[in-house]
Amino acid sequence: MTDEIIIYTDGGCDPNPGLGGWAAVIIEGKNRREISGAAAFSTNNRMELTAAIEALKVVKKNLPITLFTDSQYLKRGIDEWLPRWLAKNWRGANGPVANKDLWQELLRVTRDRKVNWRWIYGHTGNPDNERVDFLCRLARSQFRRSY
């Protein structure tokens, strides 16, 4: 029995904007689950948000969650920018907030959940961060081959 869920996420495009992929590794005690997907045209930021959203959607247990991301956009958005955007009716310093639809969905899937958002350096040897990077690239590659 575990008292915490650990999630690693990644998202990206090649090129940016362009073909996008996202992935997550979800760890509940000894159980590990991997999810991923792709989009024909997206941005790095949209894919990073999508990875977090999709991972949180599949976690059914109401346990504390620690979510690791190597995206400053996701981490700073959650911790720093989101409260200001909400106070300013989804306006940022330069106008309407980009990716508002995904930020709103992220708020919806985190409602009534305890999520500890943690930023980690990408590509520095953390096995789970490296795994989600691989899965993200694989999702893009498989999507590309399906067309």
C-alpha positions as CSV (number, residue, x, y, z in Angstrom):
1,M,0.0,0.0,0.0
2,T,1.3,3.4,-0.9
3,D,0.4,6.8,0.6
4,E,1.6,8.9,-2.4
5,I,1.5,8.7,-6.2
6,I,4.6,9.8,-8.1
7,I,4.2,11.1,-11.7
8,Y,6.9,12.1,-14.2
9,T,5.8,14.0,-17.3
10,D,7.2,15.3,-20.5
11,G,6.0,16.8,-23.7
12,G,7.6,18.3,-26.8
13,C,7.4,19.0,-30.5
14,D,9.8,18.4,-33.4
15,P,10.0,21.1,-34.7
16,N,8.3,23.5,-32.4
17,P,5.6,24.2,-33.3
18,G,5.0,21.0,-35.1
19,L,4.4,17.3,-34.5
20,G,3.9,16.9,-30.8
21,G,4.2,14.1,-28.3
22,W,3.6,13.8,-24.5
23,A,4.2,11.0,-22.0
24,A,3.8,10.2,-18.3
25,V,5.1,7.6,-15.9
26,I,2.7,7.0,-13.0
27,I,4.1,5.2,-9.9
28,E,1.8,3.9,-7.2
29,G,3.9,1.8,-4.8
30,K,5.3,-1.1,-6.8
31,N,2.9,-0.5,-9.7
32,R,4.0,1.5,-12.7
33,R,1.9,2.7,-15.6
34,E,3.1,4.5,-18.8
35,I,0.8,6.6,-21.0
36,S,1.6,8.7,-24.0
37,G,0.1,10.3,-27.1
38,A,0.8,12.6,-30.0
39,A,-0.8,15.5,-31.9
40,A,-0.3,16.4,-35.6
41,F,0.4,20.1,-34.8
42,S,1.1,21.5,-31.4
43,T,3.7,23.3,-29.3
44,N,6.2,22.3,-26.6
45,N,4.1,24.1,-24.0
46,R,0.8,22.5,-25.1
47,M,2.4,19.1,-24.9
48,E,3.9,19.7,-21.5
49,L,0.5,20.7,-20.2
50,T,-1.2,17.8,-21.9
51,A,1.1,15.3,-20.3
52,A,0.3,16.6,-16.8
53,I,-3.5,16.7,-17.5
54,E,-3.6,13.2,-19.0
55,A,-1.6,11.7,-16.1
56,L,-3.8,13.3,-13.5
57,K,-6.9,12.1,-15.3
58,V,-6.0,8.5,-15.0
59,V,-5.0,8.6,-11.4
60,K,-8.2,7.5,-9.6
61,K,-7.1,7.2,-6.0
62,N,-7.4,10.3,-3.9
63,L,-3.8,10.2,-2.6
64,P,-1.2,13.0,-2.5
65,I,0.6,13.3,-5.8
66,T,4.1,14.5,-6.5
67,L,4.4,15.5,-10.1
68,F,7.9,15.9,-11.6
69,T,8.3,18.1,-14.7
70,D,11.3,19.5,-16.5
71,S,9.1,22.2,-17.9
72,Q,9.7,25.7,-16.4
73,Y,6.5,26.8,-18.3
74,L,4.4,24.2,-16.4
75,K,6.1,24.7,-13.0
76,R,6.2,28.5,-13.1
77,G,2.7,28.6,-14.6
78,I,1.2,26.6,-11.7
79,D,3.2,28.3,-8.9
80,E,3.6,31.9,-10.1
81,W,1.5,32.9,-13.0
82,L,-1.8,31.1,-12.6
83,P,-2.9,33.1,-9.5
84,R,-2.3,36.4,-11.4
85,W,-4.0,35.1,-14.5
86,L,-7.1,34.2,-12.5
87,A,-7.1,37.5,-10.7
88,K,-6.9,39.3,-14.1
89,N,-9.5,37.2,-15.8
90,W,-7.0,35.2,-17.9
91,R,-5.0,38.2,-18.9
92,G,-1.2,38.1,-18.8
93,A,1.3,40.9,-19.1
94,N,1.1,40.8,-22.9
95,G,-2.6,40.1,-23.3
96,P,-4.7,36.9,-23.3
97,V,-3.1,33.9,-21.7
98,A,-1.7,31.4,-24.2
99,N,-3.1,27.9,-23.8
100,K,-6.0,29.1,-21.6
101,D,-8.0,26.0,-22.5
102,L,-5.3,23.6,-21.2
103,W,-4.7,25.7,-18.0
104,Q,-8.4,25.6,-17.3
105,E,-8.4,21.8,-17.8
106,L,-5.4,21.5,-15.5
107,L,-7.3,23.4,-12.8
108,R,-10.3,21.1,-13.3
109,V,-8.3,17.9,-12.9
110,T,-6.4,19.2,-9.9
111,R,-9.5,20.4,-8.1
112,D,-9.8,18.8,-4.7
113,R,-6.4,17.0,-5.1
114,K,-3.2,17.6,-3.3
115,V,-0.5,17.9,-6.0
116,N,3.1,18.8,-5.1
117,W,4.6,20.2,-8.3
118,R,8.4,19.6,-8.6
119,W,10.7,20.9,-11.3
120,I,13.7,18.8,-12.2
121,Y,16.5,19.3,-14.7
122,G,15.8,17.4,-17.9
123,H,18.3,15.0,-19.5
124,T,20.5,14.7,-16.4
125,G,20.2,10.9,-15.9
126,N,17.1,10.6,-13.8
127,P,15.7,7.3,-15.1
128,D,12.0,8.2,-15.0
129,N,12.6,11.6,-16.6
130,E,14.7,9.9,-19.3
131,R,11.9,7.4,-19.7
132,V,9.2,10.0,-20.3
133,D,11.4,11.8,-22.8
134,F,11.9,8.5,-24.7
135,L,8.1,7.8,-24.6
136,C,7.4,11.3,-25.8
137,R,9.7,10.9,-28.8
138,L,8.4,7.4,-29.5
139,A,4.8,8.7,-29.5
140,R,5.8,11.3,-32.1
141,S,7.6,8.7,-34.2
142,Q,4.7,6.2,-34.1
143,F,2.2,9.0,-35.0
144,R,4.4,10.1,-37.9
145,R,4.6,6.5,-39.3
146,S,0.8,6.1,-39.1
147,Y,0.4,8.7,-41.8
